């Protein structure tokens, strides 16, 4: 039978090579331990051989020296010398090769060298015990490592340096972030600190009113206040007094305002709770000598913003006056435009109850809820004049007054390009006569600014006529005149563009349109 046709015996097993990947996991682990043991033994053998050679090295050196000198050493002294040199060499090797201190590594960076890491641990514990009274659950989050090193004595950190290292550690404690309407305003050690300040603000809040009796029924904070607990670095906590001052008094911020139509400095200052002087200080351009504002101008505002707004609701009871009404009756004995009080009016009185809302001391809303009348008002009765001044362009007229002269009306009463004209201009020539419109007393006959030469005549009952721009007087002060008497001459004195008479009618000192009276 050929070799190729031979079959192996059924009882004989064929061994094949198996790789580590084909082994069971525990078989691979066992094989790995065997190899690790072999590696450890090999390293140990190498260190043992090194130490043995180190110890034997001095003896070999001595023997080499004696062999070269050709002298035979004393075996006893040779042994003692060899032993001493070996021990000294071994001590030197150990002292220079093995660590005698620890390098303190903070997050991978060496910050100190200590003889015993227990010194560092003790300093940290002392720091924790000192601050545990002030902070809740204080601890550090840094990764501290102690690495064996060989160091000289002068390289070791002293107790003071070790203690100062604690300041570099990131100590954290349990704290609370305070949020007002979602905005972080402080980091507090306890939630009670924030609540304490809020309660002080609410308890001390008392808005004022100018009159009446105010009773506050409800006080609350309008903002949403939240506290979130978290770990906080002990150096990140907000100083309590600073936090309290900010919450109570707010802080000054810079703002701007664009001037709109009809704005004034006082209105803008009042709108932002400022004084006019404070607004001027922020805008030096607008001093008392220059209060003019331009539409679109941007003003600087130094306003104080408070993080919390205290809203108070109260009941205000005050006594108020009830205004009287005025009734008018016609009186034909009075000139038109004249008034005479017949019965004086008197105010009434009532007690009013308001529901009033304040925000940070400023009144925001007032609603009347009840009213009790104490006394009724007395109506004021006034006589209104209906008597007209009558005149004629003919022969001087037959009414109570006459036209002061004949001529064309060159400028009527009312507005014109140069301003408001309070009289009636009658054209004439210089020297033309001017007559009294009615009997009366001359109360003025002299120069009067833009009027030039002016004559005033009081006709009684509040009626007065004026004659301006005269070239000469024909009457004097306090002189009694009759209707139609010559009182002056036409001229162009004062603010005048040519010879004419400026004629005015005044009732109780108020200029009236002469046409309404003469017609």
MARGUBA-484068 format. One record per residue (C-alpha): x, y, z. Coordinates in steps of 0.02 Angstrom, whole numbers, plus 50000, padded with zeros to 5 digits. Layout:
! MARGUBA-484068
XYZ
...
***
This chain:
! MARGUBA-484068
500005000050000
500655017149954
501095029950088
499775041650021
498475028550048
498955025150229
497715031550356
498125036650533
497635025550674
495935030250748
496695030550924
498135042250880
497795061250898
498575073750784
499215089850877
499085105950781
499735123750820
498435135250896
498665154250895
498175165251044
496655171250949
496035153350942
496245150851130
494915153151259
494945170051347
495485162351513
496875152851424
497495169151349
497415177651518
498415163551600
499725164151464
499865182951487
500145180851674
501525167951641
502405180051523
502205194351647
502975183251783
504435179251670
504695197651634
504645201851820
505915188251860
507035194351722
506985212351786
507285206451965
508775196151907
509485211151815
509305222251972
510075208552080
511555206851964
511785225751963
511775226752153
512965211852166
514175219852045
514035236352137
514515228052302
515925217852223
516605232352122
517695240152261
518485223052298
518915220352118
519695237452110
520795233752262
521305216852195
521745224652030
522815237452119
523755224252221
524025213452068
524825227851974
525935232552122
526505214452144
526195214652333
525135202152425
523825210252537
523395205352713
521825195152694
521025201852853
521295220152811
520845216652632
519185209452684
518815223852802
519315236952673
518325228652538
516795227552651
516955245852703
517135251952525
515685241152469
514565247752608
515065265752571
514775263352385
513105254852419
512575269052535
513055281852404
512095272452272
510545271052380
510615289252437
510775295852261
509605283852175
508065282252287
506765296552317
506715305752483
505275318152453
503635320852358
503255333252219
501495340252240
500685341252067
499115351652047
498175346851889
499785340151815
500885355051863
502145354052006
501795367652134
502815361852286
504015348852355
503675341552527
504595329152637
502975320052676
501345321552580
500455320952748
501035338952774
500045344452623
498525334252673
498575341752848
498665359552778
497155356252667
496155349352813
496595364552919
495995376052779
494365366352764
494045366952951
494355385852956
493095389352817
491795376052852
490915388152972
490645400652832
490275389152686
489125374352666
489915357752612
491585365552563
492805354552466
494065355952326
493905349452149
495725349552094
496705333652056
498165333052180
499545320152148
501075316052251
502575310352147
504125302752234
505675313352193
507455315852253
507645333352324
508885343452425
508385350552593
508355368552529
507165363252392
505815357752514
504315369452540
504095376352716
502475376452815
502025394252759
502235389852575
501205374052598
499805383852683
499805396852543
499545382952415
497805380552485
497325397652414
497725390952241
496575376052259
494835377552183
493785376352340
491925375752308
490405376052419
488535374552402
487795391452351
486285399352268
486195409452108
484865422952123
483915427251964
482725441851939
481615439551786
482865426751721
484395438051741
485745433051866
486045446751994
487025438452136
487825422652203
487305419752384
487815407252516
486015404352568
484325407852491
483825416452653
485065430652618
484095436052464
482405433752548
482995444052697
483435459152588
481795457952491
480825457652655
481775472952719
481345482452559
479515477752569
479395481252757
480215498352741
479185503652590
477995517952629
477455529252485
476955547152525
475515558052469
475355577052479
473675576652569
472425564652642
472605548552741
473465534052653
473285515952710
474345502952618
473385486552597
474615476252494
476475476952451
477365464952334
478815463352214
478275463852033
479765453851966
479945434951966
481335429852087
482135412552079
483555403752171
484575389652092
485675378852203
487385374052135
489215372052180
490095388952179
491925393952199
492115401852371
492895417352291
491395419552175
490115423452310
489385441152305
489805452552451
488205453752554
488275472652588
488625476352405
487175465152354
486015473452481
486465491052423
486185486452241
484495478652276
483895493352382
484605508152286
484915501552109
486315507751999
486585522551884
486525518451698
486785528751542
485305530951426
484815542451285
483195551051235
482715558451066
481815575051080
480045575251010
478865589350966
478305600251113
479605592551231
480385603451366
481845600251483
480715600151636
479495587851558
480885575951505
481695577051678
480045573151765
479705558551646
481335550051698
481255554851883
482665567451867
482845585551916
483115598751782
484845602251854
485325583751839
484745583751658
485745599551622
487285591851705
487195577051587
486965588951439
488105604151470
487495612351310
485805616051390
486215628051531
484895640651594
485445652751458
485095639751323
483545629051354
483045627751172
482785609751113
482815603950933
481685589950872
482745574450843
484115580150963
484825566051071
484975569651257
486045559951381
485145553151533
485985547251694
484545537251767
484505525551916
483785508451878
483225497152019
483245478251995
481615475952089
480015486252080
478935487052235
477095488352191
475965494452330
474065495652333
473245507052458
471685516652509
471775535652508
470435545952595
470525564852571
469405580052576
469215589152411
468335605052358
466855604952240
467035618852112
465605631152096
464745635251932
464575652751857
462935659851794
462915675151679
461545688451666
461445702351536
461705720251596
461365734451473
462235747051586
463925738851559
464975740051403
465085724651297
466565714551363
466345721251540
465865709451682
465275712851858
465125700051998
463425700452081
463595685152194
465265677552240
465425658852214
465935647252355
466735630152342
465875615052414
466725600752506
466725581852489
467655566852560
468315555252425
469035537652440
470275531852308
471105515352269
472875520252226
474335510252154
476165514952177
477735508052095
479395512052180
478565526852265
477825534352107
475935534952088
475415524551938
473515523951950
472115531852051
470315525652048
468885534052142
467835521152234
466745531752350
466205549752379
465255558652518
464705576952497
465025587552651
464405604352587
463675610252421
464495624352319
463695641552295
463415647352116
464335663152061
463225675951972
464055687951849
463285702351750
463885703051569
463865719951479
462865721851319
463105740651290
463975745051127
465075760051088
464175768850946
465005780550819
464765787450645
465895792450502
464755807050464
464705821950575
465565813850723
464155802050771
462785802850899
463295787951008
464215787051172
465885789751080
466345796750912
467665793050783
469245802350835
469565808450656
469045806350476
470115795450363
470415778650281
470765763250387
472535758250338
472775743450458
471385734150551
471415725750721
472175708150725
473665698250658
474825705150527
476585701050466
477455710650606
476385703050744
474705706250827
473975723750801
472975729150953
472175744650875
471475752650719
472585763450607
471725778450524
472705787150388
472965806150389
474185820350364
475405826950491
474515840150594
472735834150562
471655836250718
471205821750833
469665822650945
469165813951106
468015799251070
467055802151232
467095812351390
468365807151521
469985810851609
471715810951528
472745797851621
474295798751511
475045811551391
476875807851357
478105797451255
477835778551269
479085767751175
478445761151009
476825771251032
477805787351018
476805801951085
475285794051170
473675800351251
472565789251360
470805794251414
469835785051550
467945785651515
467415776351673
466685758951701
468315751251639
468235759251465
469815767451400
470355774351229
472135777151168
472845788851034
474635785350973
476005791750854
475475809950883
476515824450824
475915835650966
474805836351122
473305847751150
472925840951324
473925836751480
473895823751618
472345823751732
471415835851619
469525833451604
468945832551422
467255831451336
466755821451185
467415829951027
468745840451115
470395842551021
471695831951111
473155830650985
473835831050808
474185816950683
476015812250671
477265798050643
478165796750811
478735780250884
478685764350780
477785771350628
477985770350439
477045786650404
475815799250476
474245790850546
473255788450707
473365772150803
471705770950897
471365757851033
469845753151137
470195743951300
468945736751424
469645733051596
471375734251521
471035721351383
471195727151201
469595725251100
469275727050914
468725745250892
467665740550740
466535729750849
466165744950955
466095758350819
464965748350709
***
